Amino acid sequence: MAGAAVLRRLTWQVARVAELVDETAQTRTIALEPPDWRGHRAGQHVDVRLTAEDGYQAQRSYSIASAPEQERLEITVERLPDGEVSTYLVGELRSGDGLELRGPIGGYFVWEAADGGPLLLLAGGSGVVPLMAMSRHRALVGSDVPTRLVYSSRTIDDVIYREELGRLAAGGSGFEVVQTLTRAQPAGWTGYSRRVDADLLQETAWPAADSPLAYVCGPTSFVEVCAAGLVDLGYEPERIKTERFGPTGG
Amino acid sequence: MEMQELKLDGNAIAGLLGEVFALEPTAGRGTCEGCGAVNAVGALHVYVHGPGVVVRCPSCESIVLRVVRARGRYLLDLRGLRVLELADPA
């Protein structure tokens, strides 16, 4: 449709916080009701702005966790050490509060079911958030694009969306989850127990001959290792999309 | 903090660039003046911790774009960007 990719002037608006759900000890999902929302695509983000009483402002980007098909807009925020914005969002924000945001933002790290696959999603820590939006979108539109999520976390308690990922993987639609726990593993753990490296990618990634589409999101070091590993496996660089998040102040 | 952890990518400045460009910029493609490599704007390397935003070519690390927003105006230095290609939605 003409105009679909034209940005309306990005304007700030105050969304109402509809619900808060603690996902892990350090992450919280914030369900939001913005007064003026034109929908989004899986992988896009919003900018959030906090203003102190003295006028000081701090702004951060957060990936949208919810699928476009879901009624409510959700972001999942990880509390960063000394993060002036994330500490507030995870610790202080209350249901019913207003939160200033603008979006949706971004058009590069986006996947829609029509983009096809096979789809490889590589997540480091809270880098799973935009990939979860893609996974939810895939499920809600009934896509059967073969999809494999390789998700690296420190411990089992740090795994965000653990139950929902289990349900998606059990759904018989061709969605697989490969987990690796880098710091500690519970008794009887059958997943991987190390950081994602070239060998792990070799074992878990779709063969390059299938011309897969890959999305990698996580800390910068994670993204660099994964992207280089996929190129070494023969993936087309143009079909590897990356999103780095770093300590932009939290 | 390791230097590498300061590196982000074009996704991180989608909001900032959206304040300037009418068309979605991060899905666009930029040609590096230094090496001629063509990369999606979202894939460019971005450093946001200085006084302005510095954007570098992921192929050769030349600076392709600098953005400063201060005192009510935007300053864009585009010397390192030979071509910026944005999809025409019409």
Interface residues (C-beta under 8 A of the other chain):
Chain A: A2 G3 A4 A5 V6 L7 L10 H45 D47 S61 R102 G103 I105 G106 G107 Y108 F109 V110 P219 T220 S221 E224 K241 T242 E243 R244 F245 G246 P247 T248
Chain B: M1 E2 Q4 E5 L6 K7 L8 D9 G10 N11 A12 A14 G15 G18 E19 F21 A22 L23 E24 P25 T26 A27 A40 V41 G42 A43 V48 H49 A87 P89 A90
